[in-house]
Amino acid sequence: MLGFFIRAAIVALGLWLASAWVKGVTIDGPATLVLAGVLLGIVNSIVRPIAIVLTLPMTVVTLGLFLLVINAGMVALVAWILPGMTVAGFWAAFWTAVVVSLVSIVGSWFVGPKGKFEVIVKRR
């Protein structure tokens, strides 16, 4: 459970950066930001796999690039559900999903699968 909340914090950091960098994305306050991170984690764990299965032929034809559209849809869904978060359109959701994905990749370098910070020590 700790791992979920650490990853939600990483997603919230990505959403904060996206609201600063991407035109058309606004998040009202810190509480909304944290709630958006948790909600995006829940949506990505429940709705996203269903959307991936339903759009599998399109994903295969586009060699996986359609997953970016699915990620944008998940961000737009969270903005639709959560008052206090607005996304102006598809491209704002798309670039928000890209920023959140990049921040999550970098955050995953430091957080292990169980949600603990990992330090790699190289011994000689």
Legacy VTK file of the C-alpha trace (Angstrom):
# vtk DataFile Version 3.0
C-alpha trace
ASCII
DATASET POLYDATA
POINTS 124 float
0.000 0.000 0.000
2.923 2.308 0.722
4.156 1.770 -2.828
0.835 2.969 -4.252
1.001 6.212 -2.271
4.633 6.845 -3.223
3.761 6.323 -6.876
0.696 8.557 -6.465
3.011 11.263 -5.109
5.244 10.839 -8.167
2.196 11.140 -10.440
1.099 14.233 -8.505
4.543 15.726 -9.136
4.096 14.992 -12.845
0.673 16.609 -12.830
2.089 19.660 -11.078
4.816 19.990 -13.731
2.238 19.494 -16.474
0.020 22.221 -15.017
3.023 24.544 -15.053
4.274 23.623 -18.536
1.229 22.599 -20.583
-1.114 25.351 -21.681
-4.734 24.497 -20.919
-4.174 22.409 -17.793
-5.129 23.896 -14.430
-5.232 22.366 -10.977
-6.775 24.472 -8.227
-4.749 23.556 -5.155
-2.440 21.082 -3.427
-5.324 18.949 -2.146
-6.733 18.661 -5.660
-3.261 17.804 -6.937
-2.804 14.936 -4.462
-6.336 13.691 -5.102
-5.707 13.826 -8.856
-2.554 11.736 -8.409
-4.422 9.098 -6.398
-7.380 9.123 -8.787
-5.114 8.806 -11.831
-3.451 5.803 -10.182
-6.834 4.176 -9.585
-8.046 4.937 -13.118
-4.793 3.580 -14.583
-5.140 0.352 -12.609
-8.834 -0.279 -13.363
-10.002 1.516 -16.525
-6.768 1.604 -18.554
-6.360 -2.208 -18.898
-9.944 -2.467 -20.135
-9.335 0.313 -22.665
-6.117 -1.363 -23.820
-7.869 -4.686 -24.410
-10.745 -3.037 -26.265
-8.405 -1.073 -28.537
-5.811 -3.811 -29.033
-6.177 -4.006 -32.843
-5.626 -0.242 -33.159
-2.640 -0.448 -30.821
-1.083 -3.244 -32.874
-1.659 -1.405 -36.178
-0.045 1.783 -34.830
2.832 -0.197 -33.268
1.858 0.919 -29.770
1.534 4.633 -30.441
-2.200 4.453 -29.718
-1.267 3.894 -26.054
-0.433 7.602 -25.932
-4.024 8.352 -26.923
-5.277 5.983 -24.209
-3.077 7.735 -21.633
-4.473 11.098 -22.743
-7.953 9.672 -22.339
-7.179 8.598 -18.778
-5.969 12.110 -17.924
-9.096 13.591 -19.492
-11.258 11.146 -17.537
-9.640 12.206 -14.252
-10.153 15.873 -15.165
-13.789 15.138 -15.977
-14.369 13.328 -12.667
-12.423 15.681 -10.395
-13.689 19.202 -9.798
-10.797 21.619 -9.570
-8.823 20.049 -12.416
-9.448 21.192 -15.966
-7.934 20.051 -19.239
-8.712 22.271 -22.236
-8.685 19.632 -24.962
-7.092 16.566 -26.485
-3.634 18.049 -27.006
-3.480 19.389 -23.466
-4.408 15.924 -22.179
-1.902 14.328 -24.567
1.037 16.467 -23.427
-0.005 16.110 -19.796
0.080 12.329 -20.217
3.536 12.568 -21.797
4.880 14.720 -18.936
3.352 12.457 -16.278
4.783 9.382 -18.029
8.286 10.855 -18.181
8.188 11.909 -14.529
6.905 8.441 -13.595
9.740 6.781 -15.494
12.327 8.892 -13.715
10.598 8.327 -10.364
10.551 4.574 -10.961
14.334 4.586 -11.175
14.399 5.459 -7.470
11.412 3.480 -6.212
11.366 -0.300 -6.260
8.370 -2.530 -6.966
7.411 -2.616 -3.265
7.460 1.160 -2.923
10.764 1.414 -1.118
13.541 3.710 -2.167
16.400 1.688 -3.579
20.046 2.588 -3.522
22.440 0.721 -5.749
25.924 0.445 -4.322
28.761 -0.489 -6.619
31.531 -2.293 -4.767
34.997 -2.760 -6.068
LINES 1 125
124 0 1 2 3 4 5 6 7 8 9 10 11 12 13 14 15 16 17 18 19 20 21 22 23 24 25 26 27 28 29 30 31 32 33 34 35 36 37 38 39 40 41 42 43 44 45 46 47 48 49 50 51 52 53 54 55 56 57 58 59 60 61 62 63 64 65 66 67 68 69 70 71 72 73 74 75 76 77 78 79 80 81 82 83 84 85 86 87 88 89 90 91 92 93 94 95 96 97 98 99 100 101 102 103 104 105 106 107 108 109 110 111 112 113 114 115 116 117 118 119 120 121 122 123
